[in-house]
Amino acid sequence: MIHSKTFDNGMICASEQSVIVLESIYDAVKQEFQKRGCYFLSPEETEQVRKTILINGALNAKIVGQSAYRIAELAGVAVPEHTKILIGEVESVDISEEFAHEKLSPVLAMYKAADFQDALDKAEHLIADGGYGHTSSLYVDTVTGQDKIARFSACMKTCRILINTPSSHGGIGDLYNFKLAPSLTLGCGSWGGNSVSENVGIKHLLNIKTVAERRENMLWFRAPQKIYIKKGCLPVALEELGAVMHKQKAFIVTDSFLYQNGYTKSITDKLDELGIRHATFFDVAPDPTLACAKEGTKAMTAFAPDCIIAVGGGSAMDAAKIMWVLYEHPDADFLDMAMRFSDIRKRIYTFPHMGEKASFIAIPTSAGTGSEVTPFAVITDEATGTKYPLADYELMPNMAIVDADLMMHAPKGLTSASGIDAMSHALEAYASVMATDYTDGLALKAIQTIFDYLPRAYEKGAEDPAAREKMANAATMAGMAFANAFLGVCHSMAHKLGAFHHLPHGIANALMLDEVLRFNAAEVPTKMGTFPQYDHPHTLARYTEIADFLHIPGKDDTEKLEGLIAKLDQLKEQVGIRKTIRDYGIDEAAFLESLDAMTEQAFDDQCTGANPRYPLMSEIKQMYLNAYYGK
C-alpha cells in the first residue's frame, strides 16, 4: 500500500483512499506502517488535516499529487520531511467524514473492523458514497482465504477487484497480473456511468465497421408428435399409451363439472382395461391460479405418473401444463418463464426441458381454444393478481386426441364463445407478420369451416354430429396455425377486456374483431409490425385473400374487406353474440375508469408484437371506445 500511494503521490484514481484493518491485527499493521515511514496523525492533527483535505465540501486542489510533508505543512502539522503517507485514524465511514472521501494524495483513512463482515460493511459504505465502479483491494491469505475473496468480490461493486496487489500499479494493469490490460484510463462500467468496465486500450479506440446484409429468419412449424382425430377416436387413441408408449400411471387433470358429469369415465374405463393405474385431480376452476396448480402438483408428485392427461377446455389445459412444469421442475421461476420475447426461438431465458418424467396428452371437450396443439399456458398468482403467460415449445403436448363425442352436449353459450375464439385465432394467424404457407392453409380452412358449421353446431348441438366434428377440427387447425404464426392485437385487447370486466374470452375477441380488421387493413399505418419476412404493409390484401377464398364479392379490396366484416357480423348474430361491449351490461363509468389501464396492458401484451400494424396506445384506446359504443 505504501508502494502504491507513493507511486505518483496518490494521483491515480486506483490508489488506496481508505484502509480497513481487522481489530485482531490492527496494532501490528499500525506498527508496520510506522516502521515504513508513515505518520499517524494525533486527534488534533487529524482535525487540522480534515480542514485541508476538503474546502467547502470539495477536494482541495492544492493537495493533489503533493508529498505528505507538503500537505502536512499546508495543514500546519509538523512531520518528518521524508514521511511517506499521512494516516488519520477515523471511525465514521459516512460522507460527512472528510477522510472517507477520495483524496488523490498520500493521505489515508484507517478504520478498525471488529471482524471480516464488519470490514465488508464499512467497505460497501465507502464504495457507495465514494462512487461505484472503480477499484477495490483485499489483502488475504489466498490459500486459506478463498471464502473471504468470494465474499469480498460479491459485495464490491467495482470493476477491478485486486488481491494482494498495490492498487495503483494493479489497477493500471500488466505488472501484477497480465490479465489486466495496461492502461491509465480505467473504465467504471454502468455503475460509474461509463460505457466500458475494463481497462481502456487500443481495441476501444478502433472504429470497427460491420456490414450486415439483411437475412430472413429461419421459420418453423411445430405441432404435437401425434394428433388423433375423428368422432369416437378416444378409446382407440388411448390404446397407444399402453401398446406403444408403455405407460403405467396416468394423472388426469380436469374441472369438477366435467368430472361430475362423467366426461372422464370413458378415459378411466379404458385405462383400467389397459392396466394403467390412474388418479384424477378435478379442482380446476376458470382462470386457474398458482395455488390450484400447486395443489394439483402436490397430488401429482405423490402419485408419480409417467403420463399426464388434460381433459377440458383452456383452463384445464393451462392448469395441467403448469402442473407438468412444477412436477418436472419444482424450482421453476414463473417470472423468468413469463419473460416476453420477440422470437420464441431466441430467448434470454432457456425454458426447462419437459418430458423427462411424464408425457402430456391433451383431450379437448370444447371447440375453441386449440390448447391441445399449442405451446401456451396462462396462470394467475392469486396473491398478487399477476397473470403469468407462458409460451415455449417445451409446453407443446406430446399427443392430442380430438374426439367430437366429448363436445356433443356443449351448451350454446360455450359453443358460441369458443367457436368465435377459434375464428379469431385463424384470422389473426393469417394476418400475423409471422404467417407462413404452412399456417395459411390451416387458417383459411379453419375460417371456412367455422363459417359453414358454427351456426349448425350452435342451433342443433348433439343433433348435428357432423357440425360438431367439423368445429372440433376447425378449432384444432386454428390452434396449429396460431401456435406457429401467433396472434395479434385483437387478443391483446381481449385479454384485458375479459380480465377487467369478466367477459368470456371468446366474446371479448368477438367484440374487438371488426375494429381490429379495419385497423390492420390500413394501407399507410402509423407503424407497421416488425419481422424480417414482413417487408411492407399488405394486410388488406391478406384479408382480401380470405374474402376470395370464401367467395365474398366486391369491386375492390376495401369492398371485399367490408364484405368479410359483414359476414362475420352475420355469424356473430346467428350464434347470439351481441354487437357492443355496452350490450353486455358493462357499466360506462367502470369501463371508462379502466380504459387507460386496459390500453397500457394491451399494448404491452405478448400478442401485440406479431400484429401486422403496430398500434399506438391512443389507437388501442380508440378501438376500445368504438367497440364499447358501437361506432
DOLUMNU-586740 format. One record per atom (N, C-alpha, C): y, z, x. Coordinates in steps of 0.02 Angstrom, whole numbers, plus 50000, padded with zeros to 5 digits. Each point is the difference from the previous one (the first is absolute). Layout:
BEGIN
YZX ...
END
This chain:
BEGIN
499405000050042 500605000049958 500635000050043 499985003750056 500575000050046 500094993050029 499454996950019 500024993250027 500314995349948 499825000949937 500254995649947 500745001049989 500225006349994 500715001449984 500474998150057 499734999850062 500434998250056 499954992650019 499594996349963 499914992850013 500674996449998 500385000949946 500674997249996 500475005049966 499865006450018 500385005549970 499965000049923 499404998149974 499875000649929 500334994849956 500244994550029 500364995149960 499544995949955 499394998750023 499554995949959 499785004049939 499974996649943 499865003549936 499315003350000 499544997550041 499325002850000 499965006650036 500525002150034 499965006350039 499945006049954 499705005450026 499905006049961 500675003149979 500035002249938 500605003549975 499875007449989 499385001649981 499805006949988 499295000950026 499855006050022 499325001650020 499775006149961 499414999449970 499725005449959 499395002750037 500015006550015 499485003050042 499645005549961 499345000050005 499615005349966 500175006850031 500035005049957 500195006850022 499555002550055 499364998149998 499525002550049 500144997850071 500354994550008 500154997550068 500754999350012 500395002649955 500734999050002 500295002550066 499845006150020 500295002850060 499804996150062 499374997750002 499764996250058 500374993350005 500124996849943 500364993749999 500725001150023 500305005449976 500705001550019 500055001050075 499535003750027 500005001250073 499934993550038 499574995549975 499904993650034 500644995849999 500344999849943 500644996549996 500505002850051 500045006750003 500475003250046 499824998550072 499365000350014 499774998750068 500174992950022 500024995349951 500124992950017 500754998249995 500445004949996 500714998550005 500374999449934 499695002349945 500354999849935 500365006749988 500514999749961 500425006049989 499965002049926 499795006249988 499985002749933 500665003449984 500314997749948 500655002649980 499935006849966 500475004550015 500035006449964 500244998749930 499945004849954 500264999049931 500744998050000 500415003150043 500704998250002 500104993050026 499634998350053 500054993350029 499744994749952 499465001949963 499734995349950 500544998349948 500385005049979 500534998849951 500544995550028 500165000950065 500514995850032 499764992750004 499364999150016 499734993250006 499954996849931 499845004149948 499994997349931 500654996449984 500565003350018 500664997349984 500164993750041 499614999050053 500114994250043 499564994149980 499405001549974 499534994749981 500294995749945 500255003249947 500274996449943 500745001549992 500374994949981 500705000849983 500104997449929 500205004549955 500104998149930 499364996949970 499435002850018 499374997949972 499694993850032 500344997050049 499754994050033 499885001450074 499544996250029 499855000850071 500624999050042 500115004550047 500574999650046 499864994650052 500374994649997 499884994450046 500085002050073 500375005450014 500135002050069 499385002850035 499485002049961 499405002950032 499464994850012 500054994249967 499464995050003 499904997650071 499395000950025 499824997550066 500275004150058 500345005549985 500285004250053 499465004750027 500125002950059 499535004750029 500055006649964 499485004150009 500005006749969 500585004150027 500144999350064 500555003750031 500674998149968 500114993449989 500644997749972 500075002349928 499464999949961 500035002249930 500155007549997 499685003850044 500145007250003 500735001350017 500254996050046 500715000650019 500454998749941 499844994849960 500404998549941 499985005749950 499445003649999 499925005649953 500275006650027 500204999950063 500255006250030 499455004650021 499424997250017 499425003950022 499864998550073 499905005250039 499874999050072 499254999550011 499774994550029 499304999050017 499954997150070 499415000650032 499934996850066 500124992549996 500274997150053 500214993050000 499414995249987 499425002050023 499424995549995 499545001749940 500285003349951 499625001649939 499744993649968 499365000249982 499684994049969 500184999349926 499875005449961 500094999849927 500305006649977 500454999649952 500245006049965 499565001149939 499705006049995 499545001449944 500285005749959 500084998649934 500225005149953 499435002449958 499855006450002 499465002849959 500275001449930 499764996349952 500275000549932 499425000949950 500175001949939 499505001249949 500034995149943 500594998149978 500074995749942 499874992750017 499594996749957 499884992850009 500434996149951 500435003549964 500434996749951 500544995950034 500254995149964 500514995650028 500655003750015 500085006049972 500595004050015 499995002850071 499424999950032 499935002250070 500164994150047 500535000850040 500224994550044 499454997950048 499605004850025 499484998350048 499434995949967 499964999949933 499484996249966 500174992649996 500604998050019 500224993149996 499774996050062 500044993349993 499924995750058 500595001150048 499845000950065 500535002150046 500134994950055 499544995450014 500094994650049 500295002550066 499725005550023 500235003350062 499465004950022 500055002650061 499505004850024 500105006949970 499985000349934 500055006249962 499415000349952 499645005650000 499415000749958 500065006149955 499754999449939 499895005849957 499285002350011 499895006650003 499335002650009 499845004949944 499434998749966 499795004049943 499345003550015 499925005949970 499375003650006 499624999349933 499374998050004 499584999149941 499445005049999 499875003049942 499485005149994 499314997050013 499884993949976 499364996650010 500124992549994 499454996250004 500074992750001 500294997449935 499795002949943 500274997749936 500755001449995 500215005750024 500715001650001 500384995050043 499704998150056 500314995050044 500064993349964 499474998149963 500024993749963 500565000249947 500055005549965 500515000649948 500704999250029 500115003350057 500664999550033 500134992850023 499494996950028 500084993150025 500154995249942 499645000949944 500134995849942 500725000649976 500255006149999 500695001249977 500494996750047 499895000750065 500454997050049 500014992349995 499414997149990 499964992749993 500354997849936 499895003749946 500314998149936 500765000050004 500285005250031 500735000450006 500274995450053 499624999250054 500244996050056 499934992549989 499544998149955 499904992949986 499294997850014 499684997549947 499314997750006 499954993750043 499414999150029 499834993550027 499954999450075 500355004250039 500054998650071 499395002550040 500055005950030 499495002150048 499885007549994 499385002050007 499825007150005 499485000950055 499965006050027 499555001350057 499605006349989 499405000150025 499575005949997 499675001050067 500025006250025 499645001850061 499415004449980 499394997750015 499405003349975 499424998150044 499485004150001 499384998450035 499654994549960 499944994150028 499724994449961 499245000649990 499685004450036 499285001049991 499875004749941 500355005650000 499885005049947 500504999449942 500514996050009 500544999849950 500034993949957 499444996449991 500024993949960 500215001449927 499795005749974 500215001849932 500765000949996 500285003150051 500735000950001 500364993350005 499724995450040 500304993450005 499994996549932 499445000649965 499934996749935 500505003049950 500065006650000 500475003249953 500724998350016 500164999950064 500684998350021 500164992849981 499534995550011 500104992949985 500104999049925 499625003749960 500064999249927 500675002549975 500285005250032 500625003049976 500624996350022 499984997150060 500614997250029 500154993049973 500564999149966 500214993449977 500404996750056 499654998650055 500324996550056 499554994350021 500304994850027 499614994050018 499675000650068 500245004450042 499695001450065 499825007450001 499365001550008 499775006950006 499675000550069 500335003550045 499805000150070 499625006550015 499464999450036 499595005850017 500035001150076 500225006050019 500045002050071 500394995050041 500554997749973 500394994650032 500745001749997 500374999450056 500735000749997 500284994849952 500345002249949 500144995349945 500504994650018 500465001250045 500464994650020 499614994250030 499575001650049 499604994850032 499464997449953 499685004749964 499464998149955 500254995549944 500585001649972 500274996149945 500154992950019 500274999050060 500184993250020 499404996050024 499415003250003 499384996450008 499784998550071 499384997950004 499664997350058 499815005250053 500475004050023 499865004550057 499425004849986 500015003249942 499505005149985 499474997649951 500114994249970 499504997149956 500144992649992 499534995950024 500124992750000 500024997049929 499775003849950 500004997449932 500714999749971 500455003950027 500704999849978 500374994950041 500274994949968 500364994750036 500645002950031 500154998250063 500615002550032 500634997349965 500445004549980 500614997949965 500485005949996 500644998550000 500505005149989 500274999749928 499714995649960 500184999549929 499385001949959 500035005849969 499415002949969 500074999949924 499564996449966 500034999549927 499815006649967 500325001349943 499865006249962 499684998549933 499824993749988 499674998249937 500435001349939 499684999349942 500385001049938 500235007249993 499655004750033 500235007049999 500725000550026 500134996150052 500675000450031 500454994249980 499804996249950 500414994449977 499974993950045 499464999450039 499924994350045 499504995049972 500024993950027 499524994849979 499345000850036 500005003050060 499385000650039 499905007450018 499385001850013 499845006950019 499765000550072 499904994450033 499755000350069 500574999050049 499835000350064 500504998750052 500184992749998 500654998649995 500234993149993 499934996350066 499664994349997 499894996050060 500154992749989 499764995950045 500154992849998 499774996949935 499415002249975 499734996949940 500465000949940 500395005550000 500465001149944 500624995750005 500114996850057 500584995750009 499834992749990 499354998549994 499794993149991 500134997749928 500244994049993 500064996949934 499374995949988 499565002549959 499354996849988 500044995949936 499914993550006 500014995749942 499304999549970 499985000349934 499374999149965 500094994249951 499604994850008 500024994449954 499435001049950 500165001449938 499505001549949 499984994549948 499494995850005 499914994549951 499695002849937 500234997649943 499765002549936 499254999149994 499665005349979 499294999749988 499865003249932 499604996849960 499815002949935 499415004750010 500005005349961 499485005050006 499324997349978 499485002650031 499334998849974 499965003249931 499714996449953 499925002849932 499275002049990 499855002549942 499345002949989 499834999949926 499365001149987 499785001349931 499465005250004 500135005849971 499535005650002 499795001849929 499375001449992 499725002149935 499405004450013 499755003549950 499395003950010 499434995550025 499555003150036 499434996150026 499614996749944 499965003549943 499614997549944 500385001349935 500034994949957 500305000749934 499494997349950 499775004349955 499514998049950 500364999449932 499904994349967 500344998649937 499504997749949 500155001049938 499644997649942 499855005849954 500124998849937 499855005249950 499275002250007 499905006550007 499325002750006 499745000350071 500424998750050 499764999750069 499915006850032 500275005349970 500025006550033 499325002550024 499485000549957 499375002850024 499674995850055 500084993549995 499714995650052 500365000950066 500675000349997 500395000950062 499855006750032 499915005249959 499865006650028 499345000450038 499544995549983 499365000050036 500094998950074 500544996750018 500134998650071 500125006550039 500245005249966 500115006350035 499355002750030 499454998849965 499365002350026 499664994950043 499904994049973 499594995050033 500314997250064 500664999250000 500344996850057 500385005150043 500375004549967 500425004650037 499665006650017 499435001249968 499595006050014 500405006549993 500385000449946 500405006049988 499565005449969 500175006350015 499605005649975 500395004749955 500665000350010 500405004849961 500664996649979 500134999949935 500604996849974 500465005249968 500644999550014 500505004449970 500444995949955 500005001549935 500374996149951 500675003349985 500534996150001 500675002549984 500254996349938 500205003849949 500244997049938 500475004949965 500224998249940 500425004749962 499595003149943 500295005249970 499625003849950 499844995849938 500474995649979 499884995949940 499394995550011 499994996550056 499444995550013 499345003850006 500035005850033 499405004050008 499735002549933 500465002849960 499795002949936 499794994749949 500234993850010 499814994649954 499444995750027 499655002550050 499384996950022 500064993950045 500594998850028 500084994050041 499625000550066 499845006050022 499645000650063 499245000649990 499785000549937 499295001249987 499574994250024 500224993849987 499604994350022 499944999950076 500515002650033 499995000250074 499525005350024 500065006149972 499565005450022 499274998749982 499894996849942 499314998249981 499704995350052 500384995150022 499764995250049 499895003450068 500455004550018 499915003650063 499375004349998 499875003149943 499385003949992 499394995450009 500044994249970 499444995250005 499894997950073 500554999650038 499954997950070 499845005850047 499985006049973 499855005850042 500595002250043 500604998249978 500615001850037 500305006249967 500065005450037 500305006149974 500744998849986 500285003549952 500704998749983 500355006349976 500665000050008 500445005249973 500614996549973 500325003149951 500584996849968 500605004749999 500574997350020 500645003549995 500414996449947 500185003649946 500334996549944 500665003249980 500345003050047 500645003349985 500604996050022 499934993550006 500574995850020 500464998949940 500645001250011 500514999049948 500434994050018 500374997249952 500474994650017 500485002350055 500204995450044 500425001850058 499685005750039 499424998850030 499635005450033 500405003550054 499885006550006 500385004150048 499575001450062 500355002350051 499665001950062 499535005949987 500215004549956 499575005749983 499354997749969 500054995149955 499404997149968 499554996850053 500304996250045 499624996650052 499665005050046 500355005450016 499715005150044 499425003749965 500095001249935 499465003249962 499384995549999 500124993649988 499444995250001 499684999550068 500425000150052 499744999550068 499575006050017 500205005849976 499605006150012 499304999249971 499974997549939 499354998949968 499624994450036 500364994950020 499694994350035 499715002350067 500385004050037 499775002450065 499385004449992 500005004249949 499425004349988 499374995949984 500104994549963 499434995749980 499794995350057 500484998150043 499874995650058 499684993449980 500344995949959 499724993649979 500044994750054 499584995049994 500074994050043 500264994149959 500215001549938 500264994849956 500485003249950 500594997249992 500495002449952 500094994649947 499945001949936 500064995249945 500615002049958 500514995850000 500595001249960 499934996249934 500075003649945 499924997049933 500635001349960 500344994649978 500595001049959 500544995050014 500625002049986 500584995850013 500325001850066 500654998650006 500345001050063 500005007250023 500075004849954 500035007150020 499365002350032 499434998449968 499355002050028 499884996650067 500194993650005 499914996450063 500435003150055 500635001449984 500455003050049 499745006850024 499815004249952 499765006750018 499374999550043 499554995549982 499384999350038 500144997550071 500474995450007 500174997550067 500295005650044 500435004249970 500295005550038 499465005150019 499555001449953 499445004550015 499584997250057 499904993549999 499624996650053 500335001250067 500664999150003 500375001150062 499925007350024 500105004749954 499965007150019 499295002150018 499524996949969 499305001450015 499824997750071 500224994050016 499844997350066 500475002550055 500625001549981 500505002250050 500395005949972 499735006050003 500315005949970 500705001650026 500154997950061 500655001550030 500514994449990 499854995249957 500454994349989 500685002449977 500524996950027 500695001749983 500274994749953 500135001949937 500224995249950 500684997250016 500435003950031 500674997650018 499944994250049 499545000650048 499894994550048 499684994049965 499495001249960 499644994549968 500454996249951 500505003449972 500444996949951 500604996450031 500034999850067 500574996650032 500044992749979 500614997849984 500094993149979 499924995250059 499904993749984 499884994950051 500264993349976 500124995550047 500194993249981 499404995450004 499505001850039 499384996250006 499435005050001 499564999649951 499475005049994 499535000150060 499994994450039 499564999850059 500345002650063 500665001249997 500375002250060 500365006549983 499645005450001 500285006349977 500085004850058 500525004249996 500105005250050 499415005049996 499795001349939 499465004949990 499344996249989 499495001950038 499344997049992 499615004049948 499854996849945 499645003449946 499305001750024 499755006049983 499335001950024 499464995449972 499494998850040 499454995649980 499595003349945 499874996149948 499645002649942 499284997249999 499575003749965 499324997749989 499485003050046 500215004650043 499515003050045 499535004749962 500265003349949 499595004749962 499754997049934 500424995949969 499814997649933 500294993249986 499634996149961 500254993649974 500385001449935 500444995349982 500425000949940 499844994549950 499795002049941 499834995349946 500515000949944 500324994749978 500515000449948 499764996649936 500035003649945 499784997349935 500565000949950 500384994749985 500575000749954 499785000449927 500385003849961 499875000449928 500584997249959 500494997150034 500564996749966 500184993750040 500304995249966 500174993750033 500755000050014 500185002350060 500715000450015 500175001450072 499825005950025 500265002250065 499744995950058 499394997549995 499714996450057 499825004550058 500025006649989 499885004750055 499314999250032 499544997149961 499324999250026 499974995150059 500534996050010 500004995150054 500635000550043 500355005749998 500625000650039 499965005850049 500404999650053 500005005350051 500555005149990 500165001549937 500575004349985 499785006249962 500395005350008 499915006149961 500655003950000 500135003649946 500605004149995 499795007049980 500275005050035 499865006949984 500665003949998 500055004949956 500615003949993 499895007150025 500455002350043 499995007050021 500345004149945 499605003749963 500275003649942 500515005350020 499975002450063 500465005250022 500704997450010 500054993850024 500664997250016 500204994249954 499504997349963 500144994149959 499984993650040 499865000450064 499994994150043 499394995749986 500114993549990 499454995449991 499834996850067 499375000050018 499784996950062 499634993649984 500324994250008 499664993649989 499644997950065 499354999749997 499614998150059 499794992749995 500064996450055 499814993050001 499694998350067 499374998550000 499674997950061 499324997149981 499794994850035 499374996849982 499405004550013 500095005650035 499465004950005 499835002949932 500494999849953 499895002749933 499674994949953 499864994150024 499684995049957 499295002349982 499835000049935 499315001849981 499494995450033 499405002750011 499474995950029 499684995549947 500015002449937 499704996149946 500405001249936 500094994649962 500315000549934 499504997449948 499915003849947 499554997949946 500434999249937 500114993849978 500454998649945 499574998049939 499865005049959 499574999149942 500415001149937 500114994749961 500425000549940 499705004549947 499365001750005 499705004749952 500385006649999 500285001950058 500365006450005 500704999649971 500224994049982 500694999049976 500034998249925 499434999449969 499974997549932 500425004049951 500005006650007 500325004349950 500665002850023 500314996950049 500665002250022 500504999649942 500415005149989 500484999849944 500524994650011 500334998149945 500494994650003 500565001350051 500255006250000 500555001650046 499814999050072 499395002150019 499764999250068 499884992650015 499714996549953 499884992850009 500654996350014 500515001649960 500654996850006 500335001550067 500075006550015 500365002150060 499654997650064 499335000850001 499644998050060 499984992450008 499974996449944 500004992750003 500654997350027 500565002749978 500654997750025 500105002250073 499715005750018 500025002150070 499654994750044 499424997749977 499654994850038 500414993650003 500354998349946 500444994150000 500555000850053 500305005950003 500535001150049 499734999750071 499385002350010 499694999350066 499954992750021 499764995949954 499904992950016 500664996450011 500495001349957 500664996850007 500345001950065 499975006550017 500335002150062 499634997750062 499344999849997 499624997550057 500154992750013 500094996149946 500134992950007 500694998850030 500495004349983 500684999150025 500125003450067 499545004150023 500095004050061 500134995650061 500395002750047 500124996450063 499354999550040 499495004049983 499385000150037 499434996449963 500184996349948 499494996349962 499684994650044 499364998749989 499644994850037 499634995649951 499714994650025 499604995649958 499425003949968 499755005050035 499435003849976 500205004549942 500585003250005 500225004449946 500284996049942 500294994150014 500314996049946 499494998249946 499414997750022 499504997949951 499795005749955 499905005850029 499805005949961 500565002049951 500624999850025 500575002049958 500084995349941 499984993450013 500084995149946 499465000749947 499385000650023 499445000649952 500065006549960 500225005350032 500095006449965 500544999349947 500564996950017 500564999149953 499764996149939 499674994450012 499764995849945 499515003849956 499545003750032 499495003749962 500325005449957 500485003550027 500335005449962 500374997249940 500364994450009 500334996949943 499504998149946 499424997550021 499514997549952 499615005649965 499865005550036 499525004849974 500285007049985 500585001850026 500255006749985 500135001049926 500314995249964 500105001149928 499345001049963 499494996350019 499355000749967 499695006850015 500035002250063 499725006550018 500375005649965 500654999149993 500435005149967 499835000449925 499944994349967 499904999849928 499285001849980 499514997450038 499315000649977 499595005150039 500215001950060 499645005050038 499284998350011 499565004649982 499284999150011 499714994349959 500354997749949 499764994449960 500074993350036 500355000050056 500094993950039 499815001450072 499345000750014 499785001750068 500204994750051 500054993749979 500204994850047 500715001250026 500455002049954 500695001450020 500035006050046 499605005149985 499985006050043 499774998150071 499494995950003 499744998050066 500514995850038 500334995549966 500514995850033 500575004450026 500205005049962 500545004450022 499775004250060 499385002150000 499735003750057 500044995850064 499804993749993 500024995550058 500724998650022 500454999149951 500704998550016 500325005850038 499865006149978 500295005950034 499755000550072 499364998650010 499725000450067 500274994350044 500074994049972 500294994550039 500725001550019 500385002649953 500695001950015 500025005550053 499525004649996 499955005350051 499894997150069 499544995250006 499874997050066 500614996250024 500374996949954 500604996450020 500525004750029 500155005549965 500535004350026 499765004750055 499345000750008 499745003850057 500164996650066 500144993549996 500134996150061 500714997250003 500294998349942 500694997449999 500505005549985 499775005549974 500425005849981 500444998549940 500415004849982 500394999649938 500744999250015 500435001549952 500714999050010 500415005149964 500634998349988 500495004849974 499865002049928 499634996049962 499815002049932 499605006550003 499525000350045 499605006150007 500415005650031 500444998450046 500445005250029 500395003549945 500284996049954 500405002849946 499565003449947 499434997149987 499545003049950 499745006850024 499865000550065 499765006450027 500505005649983 500644998650010 500515005249990 500165001049926 500004994649962 500125000649928 499465004249968 499384998850018 499455003949973 500025007350022 500175001150064 500025006850026 500555004249968 500594997049991 500575003749974 499965000949924 499714995149965 500045000349927 499314999749966 499475001150039 499335001049974 499764994249956 500154993950022 499744994149967 499364997850034 499504997649962 499404997350032 500194994550050 499634999750055 500184995450054 500034992849976 499514997949961 499994993149977 500604998449955 500195004749958 500584999149956 500644999450042 500065004450051 500594999750043 500064993250034 499444997350022 500014993350030 500214994749949 499725000549940 500154995149948 500754999949985 500315005850000 500725000549983 500444997150054 499754999650062 500414997450055 499854992750017 499464997349974 499774993350021 500534994549990 500284999649941 500484994549987 500595000350049 500265006050010 500575000850045 499824997850071 499415002050022 499804998550069 499874992550009 499694996849952 499894992850007 500664996250006 500485001649959 500664996650005 500355001850065 499945006250021 500315002350062 499714996250060 499344999650003 499674996850057 500124992550002 500124997049942 500054992649996 500664997350026 500475004350019 500654997750024 499924995450060 500304994149997 499954995250055 500425002150060 500525004049987 500425002450055 500035007749994 499475003450020 499985007349993 500495003450047 500225006049982 500435003850045 499655001150067 499385001949997 499585000750060 499304997649982 499674996650046 499314998049985 499525004550039 499385000249976 499505004050033 499844997450070 499735004450042 499894998250070 499255000150016 499744994350019 499324999350025 499974993150032 499674999250058 500024993650035 499814994049958 499515000849955 499794994349959 500504998349945 500445004649984 500484998949946 500654997550031 500094993350002 500554997350039 500624998149959 499944999849934 500584998649959 499865002349928 500525001549961 499885002349931 499694994449958 499415001249973 499674994949959 499625003249942 500235005849978 499635003549948 500044996549932 500574996849987 500054996149938 499464994749998 499904996650056 499474994950003 499315003149991 499915006150026 499365003349992 499875001749926 500515002549967 499925001549928 499884993549960 500314994650023 499894993549967 499274997850007 499715001550059 499294998450009 499575003749949 500175006249988 499635003949949 500094996849931 500624998149984 500134996949935 499624993549993 499984996050053 499634993749999 499255001349990 499745005050033 499295001749994 499835002049928 500495003049967 499905002249930 500224994849949 500214994150026 500234994549957 500615002049958 500455003750030 500635001849966 500504994450012 500274997049948 500454994350010 500705002150021 500384995250024 500705001250019 500264994150039 500654998549991 500284994250033 500175001350073 500055006550020 500135001650070 499695006950014 500075002150063 499685006350021 500275006049961 500655000149989 500305005749964 499745000549929 499934994349967 499745000149931 499275002249999 499624998050051 499305002150003 499955007550012 500455002750042 500015007250011 500135003749934 500504997749963 500155003249936 499424999349951 499644994450005 499414999249958 499455005050019 499935001250066 499515004950023 500195007049976 500645001750004 500235006549977 499905000749925 500144994649963 499905000249927 499265001149983 499564996950039 499285000849988 499795007250016 500305003050052 499865007050015 500245004549944 500604998649975 500275004149945 499554999549938 499754994049987 499554999149943 499365004050010 499744999950061 499395003850015 500135007549990 500555002450026 500165007149993 500065002049926 500304995749961 500075001449929 499315000149966 499564995450021 499334999749971 499605006450013 500135003250056 499615006050018 500405006549991 500524999649959 500355006149979 500465003150050 500254996150048 500475002850049 500714998849976 500405005149999 500694999549976 500444996450051 500604998449979 500424995650040 500425003550053 500215006149987 500465003450046 499775007050017 500285002750053 499865007050018 500235004649945 500574998549971 500275004249946 499535000249941 499644994549988 499544999749943 499435005150006 499895002650061 499475004950010 500265007249993 500605000749973 500275006649986 500285003650060 500144996350053 500305003050059 500735001449986 500205006350003 500685002049985 500504996650047 500534997349972 500494996350040 500315004350054 500205006149982 500325004450049 499525001850057 499375001349982 499505001750051 499864994050045 499984994149970 499894993950039 500574998950050 500615000449976 500584998850043 500055005350054 499815006149984 500035005350050 499504998850057 499434997049983 499494998750051 500094993350035 500474995949977 500054993150022 500104999350075 500465003850029 500134999550071 499395002050042 499685005449980 499415002250037 499434995049995 499894997349940 499484994849991 500164993950043 500634998050000 500214994250038 499865000950074 500215005750027 499915001250072 499275000350018 499605003349959 499295000750015 499634993349992 500204996049952 499704993449992 500164995550059 500615000450024 500204996150059 499565001950060 499835006450005 499625002550058 499254999649990 499784997349944 499284999649985 499664995050046 499375001550018 499624995650045 499944992949972 499974999249934 499914993449971 500614995450009 500585002950009 500624996050003 499984995050058 499695001750055 500014995850059 499684993249992 499534999349954 499664993649990 500334995749947 500535002649969 500344996249948 500364993950029 499984994249968 500314994050029 500765000350004 500305003949956 500725001250004 500115007350016 500305001450057 500105007050019 500595002849961 499895005249961 500535002249953 500515004650032 500614999649977 500505005250013 499895005549948 500205006050017 499915005449952 500414998849936 500574996750007 500404998449941 499634995249954 499594995550030 499624995249961 499425003449964 499685004850034 499465003849967 500295004049942 500565003050011 500335004049947 500154995749939 500254993950012 500174995649944 499384997849962 499454998850036 499384998249966 499755005749956 500055006150025 499825005849958 500425000249937 500654999150008 500455000249942 499844994549950 499884993950026 499824994449956 499365001549962 499515003050035 499365001449968 500075005749949 500475004450011 500105005549952 500334997549936 500534996150009 500394997949941 499764993349971 499564996550036 499764993649974 500494994450009 500385000050055 500504994750011 499674994150034 
END
